[in-house]
Structure formats: structure tokens, C-alpha cells
């Protein structure tokens, strides 16, 4: 019953992640914007791999490319690479404490920046300034909160008094 009741959580969380990426930030805070879509997608790949895989990552990336006005296919590529790595190591990651998962997610977010930089260099596009490399650290710091929040919503937990 709860499985059927909570089927809305996945699409709504991905939509919220896309919308968080669209929120305007002041110029000094722009380099610290976490890659919300990658964080939310990572949660779903770790927790519900039978529903979220490479296809969902690709489609979510294409939608993000269209919404954010970036290079078409770049975010799709980045999310597919991240999802592939997560699927490969999911059995180990799933049983790590959340603090160790945060370190692994931080590594994946740094890898995401490397892939993005490589794509931009290969196409002769301008790359992001060095200050944008702080965002993976913020994403790593936010992972435990996001994980607990999505877990509580997915499993339908409520605070008991």
C-alpha cells in the first residue's frame, strides 16, 4: 500500500531538483550552487535501482539541458556517467554510513566537474572559473540532509511525539 502511495516522490523530487537549479542566485553565490539534479538522482539510483537507471539519467539530463540553456547533451552525458558509476558500486555504497556516502558523492561531483571541463575543452567552449569547484564540496555537505529527507518522504515516516 505504501509503495503505491509514494510513487509521486520520485518525479516530484526530480522536478524540484530541476527547479532548484533554475533559482537565481546572486553573483557571489553562483559558484556554490550544488548540482541538485545529480544529488537527487544519486539518491534514487542508490535506493531504488530498479526504477532509476541510465535511461532516467539521460532523460533528466536532456530536460536539464533544455531548461538551463546549456550545451545540448552535456548534462545528459554527465548524469549518465555518474549513474553508471553509482550502479557499478551501489552494493557497497548502500551499506556505507551516510558520512562515507557523502565522501563518495563528493568524489562523483568532482568527477562531474572534470567531465564538464573536458567536454567544454574538447568543443572549444569557455570553462567555468576555479571558484566553481567549491560546489562539489557543498553538495557533499548537503548529502546527509538530502538523504535523510528523501528517505523519510519515500518511506512515509513522520515524526512521533
matplotlib code that plots the C-alpha trace (Angstrom):
import matplotlib.pyplot as plt

x = [0.0, 2.7, 4.6, 1.7, 1.0, 4.6, 5.0, 4.8, 8.0, 10.4, 9.1, 8.3, 11.8, 13.4, 11.2, 12.1, 15.8, 15.4, 13.6, 16.3, 18.8, 16.8, 16.6, 18.5, 21.4, 23.5, 26.7, 29.0, 26.9, 26.7, 29.9, 28.5, 25.3, 25.0, 24.2, 20.8, 19.7, 22.8, 22.3, 18.6, 19.4, 22.2, 19.8, 17.3, 20.0, 21.3, 17.9, 15.6, 17.8, 15.0, 13.1, 16.0, 18.9, 20.7, 17.6, 16.1, 19.5, 19.7, 16.2, 16.7, 19.9, 18.3, 15.5, 18.1, 20.0, 16.8, 15.8, 19.2, 20.1, 23.4, 25.1, 22.5, 23.6, 26.2, 24.3, 22.8, 26.3, 27.4, 24.4, 24.8, 28.4, 27.6, 24.7, 26.9, 29.5, 26.8, 25.2, 28.6, 29.4, 25.8, 26.1, 29.0, 27.7, 24.3, 25.8, 28.2, 27.3, 25.8, 29.1, 31.1, 28.4, 28.9, 32.6, 31.8, 29.1, 31.7, 34.1, 31.3, 30.5, 34.2, 34.3, 31.2, 33.2, 36.1, 33.7, 32.1, 35.5, 36.7, 33.6, 34.0, 37.7, 37.1, 34.5, 36.5, 33.8, 34.8, 35.2, 33.9, 36.3, 38.1, 35.7, 33.0, 35.0, 33.6, 30.1, 31.0, 32.1, 28.8, 27.0, 29.0, 28.0, 24.3, 24.2, 23.4, 20.5, 19.1, 19.5, 17.6, 14.9, 14.2, 14.4, 11.7, 9.5, 9.9, 9.2, 6.4, 8.0, 6.5, 7.9, 6.4, 5.6]
y = [0.0, 2.5, 1.6, 2.7, 5.7, 7.1, 6.7, 10.5, 11.1, 10.2, 12.5, 15.4, 15.2, 15.3, 18.2, 20.1, 19.4, 20.9, 23.9, 24.5, 24.6, 27.4, 29.6, 32.8, 33.4, 36.5, 36.5, 35.8, 32.7, 31.3, 29.2, 27.5, 26.2, 22.5, 20.2, 19.4, 17.1, 14.9, 14.7, 13.7, 11.3, 9.7, 9.1, 7.3, 5.2, 4.0, 3.4, 2.3, 1.0, -1.0, 2.3, 4.7, 3.9, 5.2, 6.0, 8.2, 9.9, 10.6, 12.0, 14.1, 15.4, 16.3, 18.1, 20.0, 21.0, 22.4, 24.2, 25.7, 26.5, 24.8, 22.6, 20.0, 16.6, 17.8, 17.2, 14.1, 12.7, 13.9, 12.3, 9.0, 8.7, 9.4, 6.9, 4.2, 4.6, 4.5, 1.4, -0.3, 0.4, 0.5, -2.7, -1.2, 2.3, 1.3, -0.1, 2.7, 5.1, 8.3, 10.2, 7.8, 8.0, 11.8, 11.4, 9.1, 11.6, 14.4, 12.3, 11.8, 15.5, 16.3, 13.8, 15.5, 18.8, 17.1, 15.6, 19.0, 20.7, 18.0, 18.5, 22.2, 22.0, 19.5, 21.8, 25.0, 26.4, 28.5, 26.5, 27.5, 29.6, 27.8, 29.2, 26.8, 23.8, 24.7, 23.4, 19.7, 20.3, 21.9, 19.0, 16.6, 18.5, 18.6, 14.8, 13.6, 16.1, 15.3, 11.6, 11.7, 14.0, 11.9, 8.7, 10.0, 11.1, 7.9, 5.6, 7.8, 8.4, 11.0, 12.5, 10.8, 12.8]
z = [0.0, 1.0, -2.2, -4.3, -2.2, -2.5, -6.3, -6.6, -4.6, -7.5, -10.2, -7.7, -6.3, -9.7, -10.7, -7.5, -8.2, -11.7, -10.3, -7.6, -10.5, -12.0, -8.9, -9.5, -7.1, -6.5, -8.5, -5.4, -4.5, -8.0, -7.8, -4.7, -6.3, -5.7, -8.6, -7.2, -10.0, -9.6, -5.8, -6.1, -9.0, -6.9, -4.1, -6.3, -8.1, -4.7, -3.1, -6.0, -8.8, -10.5, -11.2, -11.9, -14.2, -17.2, -19.2, -16.4, -16.0, -19.8, -20.0, -16.8, -18.3, -21.6, -19.8, -17.7, -20.8, -22.3, -19.2, -18.3, -21.9, -21.9, -24.4, -25.5, -24.2, -21.8, -18.6, -20.0, -20.5, -17.1, -15.4, -17.3, -16.3, -12.7, -12.8, -14.4, -11.6, -8.9, -10.4, -10.5, -6.8, -5.5, -3.5, -1.5, -1.3, 0.0, 3.2, 3.9, 6.7, 5.4, 6.2, 4.0, 1.3, 1.4, 0.6, -2.3, -3.6, -3.3, -5.4, -8.0, -8.1, -8.6, -11.4, -12.8, -12.9, -14.6, -17.3, -17.8, -18.2, -20.6, -22.8, -22.8, -23.6, -26.4, -28.0, -27.5, -25.2, -22.2, -19.0, -15.6, -13.3, -10.5, -7.9, -9.3, -7.9, -4.5, -5.5, -5.1, -1.6, -0.8, -2.5, -0.3, 2.8, 1.8, 1.0, 4.5, 4.9, 1.4, 2.0, 5.3, 3.9, 0.8, 2.8, 5.2, 2.4, 0.4, 3.3, 4.7, 8.1, 10.3, 13.5, 16.5, 19.7]

ax = plt.figure().add_subplot(projection="3d")
ax.plot(x, y, z, "-o")
ax.set_aspect("equal")
plt.show()
